[in-house]
Amino acid sequence: KLACCLNAVSLALLDAGIFLRDLPIAATVAITSKSNGQVIFDPNRQEERDGATLFHVAILPNSKQSEILFAHLETGGMMALDPYDLENILSKGIVAATITAEYFIDIYKQSTLRSLYARDL
Protein backbone atom coordinates (compact mmCIF):
# COMPACT_ATOMS: atom_id res chain seq x y z
CA LYS A 1 0.00 0.00 0.00
CA LEU A 2 2.82 2.39 0.86
CA ALA A 3 4.61 1.83 -2.45
CA CYS A 4 1.37 2.11 -4.39
CA CYS A 5 0.56 5.48 -2.80
CA LEU A 6 3.97 6.96 -3.61
CA ASN A 7 3.85 5.67 -7.18
CA ALA A 8 0.34 7.09 -7.68
CA VAL A 9 1.46 10.52 -6.48
CA SER A 10 4.57 10.43 -8.70
CA LEU A 11 2.55 9.51 -11.79
CA ALA A 12 -0.12 12.12 -10.99
CA LEU A 13 2.56 14.82 -10.78
CA LEU A 14 4.00 13.71 -14.11
CA ASP A 15 0.57 13.63 -15.71
CA ALA A 16 -0.13 17.14 -14.42
CA GLY A 17 3.02 18.36 -16.16
CA ILE A 18 4.83 19.28 -12.98
CA PHE A 19 8.59 19.32 -13.44
CA LEU A 20 10.44 16.75 -11.34
CA ARG A 21 14.22 16.45 -11.23
CA ASP A 22 13.72 12.75 -10.64
CA LEU A 23 10.74 10.43 -10.37
CA PRO A 24 10.39 8.89 -6.89
CA ILE A 25 9.37 5.26 -7.34
CA ALA A 26 8.70 2.64 -4.69
CA ALA A 27 8.33 -1.12 -4.50
CA THR A 28 7.46 -3.67 -1.85
CA VAL A 29 9.16 -7.02 -1.43
CA ALA A 30 8.51 -9.69 1.18
CA ILE A 31 9.81 -12.84 2.79
CA THR A 32 7.21 -15.25 4.17
CA SER A 33 7.50 -18.47 6.11
CA LYS A 34 6.08 -20.25 3.05
CA SER A 35 8.63 -18.74 0.65
CA ASN A 36 11.59 -20.56 2.26
CA GLY A 37 13.61 -17.37 2.43
CA GLN A 38 12.93 -16.42 -1.18
CA VAL A 39 12.11 -12.76 -1.76
CA ILE A 40 8.65 -12.15 -3.22
CA PHE A 41 8.20 -9.10 -5.44
CA ASP A 42 4.96 -7.15 -5.02
CA PRO A 43 3.34 -9.51 -2.48
CA ASN A 44 -0.41 -9.98 -2.66
CA ARG A 45 -2.77 -9.59 0.28
CA GLN A 46 -2.65 -13.29 1.20
CA GLU A 47 1.15 -13.31 1.23
CA GLU A 48 1.09 -10.25 3.48
CA ARG A 49 -1.31 -12.01 5.86
CA ASP A 50 0.91 -15.11 6.06
CA GLY A 51 3.16 -13.35 8.55
CA ALA A 52 5.36 -11.76 5.93
CA THR A 53 8.27 -9.50 6.61
CA LEU A 54 7.60 -6.61 4.23
CA PHE A 55 10.21 -4.22 2.98
CA HIS A 56 9.16 -0.98 1.30
CA VAL A 57 11.84 0.90 -0.58
CA ALA A 58 11.65 4.12 -2.57
CA ILE A 59 14.37 5.30 -4.90
CA LEU A 60 15.28 8.17 -7.17
CA PRO A 61 16.19 6.08 -10.25
CA ASN A 62 17.84 8.88 -12.25
CA SER A 63 20.40 9.62 -9.57
CA LYS A 64 23.84 8.16 -10.10
CA GLN A 65 23.32 5.12 -7.88
CA SER A 66 19.53 4.87 -7.54
CA GLU A 67 19.57 6.91 -4.36
CA ILE A 68 17.35 5.49 -1.64
CA LEU A 69 14.64 7.90 -0.48
CA PHE A 70 13.32 5.67 2.26
CA ALA A 71 13.35 2.06 3.37
CA HIS A 72 10.80 0.70 5.79
CA LEU A 73 10.78 -2.80 7.25
CA GLU A 74 7.58 -4.32 8.66
CA THR A 75 7.92 -7.62 10.45
CA GLY A 76 4.86 -9.82 10.62
CA GLY A 77 6.25 -11.73 13.56
CA MET A 78 7.42 -14.53 11.30
CA MET A 79 11.15 -14.60 11.99
CA ALA A 80 14.17 -12.58 12.91
CA LEU A 81 16.30 -11.51 9.97
CA ASP A 82 20.06 -11.69 10.08
CA PRO A 83 22.17 -8.97 8.43
CA TYR A 84 22.56 -11.06 5.24
CA ASP A 85 18.77 -11.30 4.90
CA LEU A 86 18.41 -7.56 5.39
CA GLU A 87 21.06 -6.83 2.77
CA ASN A 88 19.43 -9.34 0.40
CA ILE A 89 15.94 -7.92 0.80
CA LEU A 90 17.23 -4.34 0.43
CA SER A 91 19.04 -5.15 -2.81
CA LYS A 92 15.97 -6.98 -4.17
CA GLY A 93 13.79 -4.01 -3.18
CA ILE A 94 16.08 -1.64 -5.08
CA VAL A 95 15.95 -3.91 -8.13
CA ALA A 96 12.14 -4.08 -7.94
CA ALA A 97 11.85 -0.29 -7.66
CA THR A 98 14.29 0.21 -10.56
CA ILE A 99 12.28 -2.15 -12.79
CA THR A 100 9.08 -0.38 -11.75
CA ALA A 101 10.65 2.99 -12.60
CA GLU A 102 11.68 1.79 -16.06
CA TYR A 103 8.15 0.49 -16.67
CA PHE A 104 6.49 3.73 -15.54
CA ILE A 105 8.85 5.92 -17.55
CA ASP A 106 8.18 3.83 -20.66
CA ILE A 107 4.41 4.11 -20.15
CA TYR A 108 4.69 7.86 -19.66
CA LYS A 109 6.76 8.27 -22.83
CA GLN A 110 4.22 6.25 -24.84
CA SER A 111 1.37 8.30 -23.41
CA THR A 112 3.12 11.55 -24.23
CA LEU A 113 3.83 10.43 -27.79
CA ARG A 114 0.19 9.42 -28.28
CA SER A 115 -0.91 12.85 -27.06
CA LEU A 116 1.49 14.60 -29.44
CA TYR A 117 0.37 12.47 -32.40
CA ALA A 118 -3.28 13.12 -31.56
CA ARG A 119 -2.67 16.90 -31.67
CA ASP A 120 -0.99 16.65 -35.06
CA LEU A 121 -3.95 14.84 -36.64
Secondary structure, DSSP 8 states (H G I E B T S, - for coil): -HHHHHHHHHHHHHHTT---SS--EEEEEEE-GGGTT--EES--HHHHHTT-EEEEEEEETTSTT-EEEEEEEE--SS----HHHHHHHHHHHHHHHHHHHHHHHHHHHHHHHHHHHHHH-
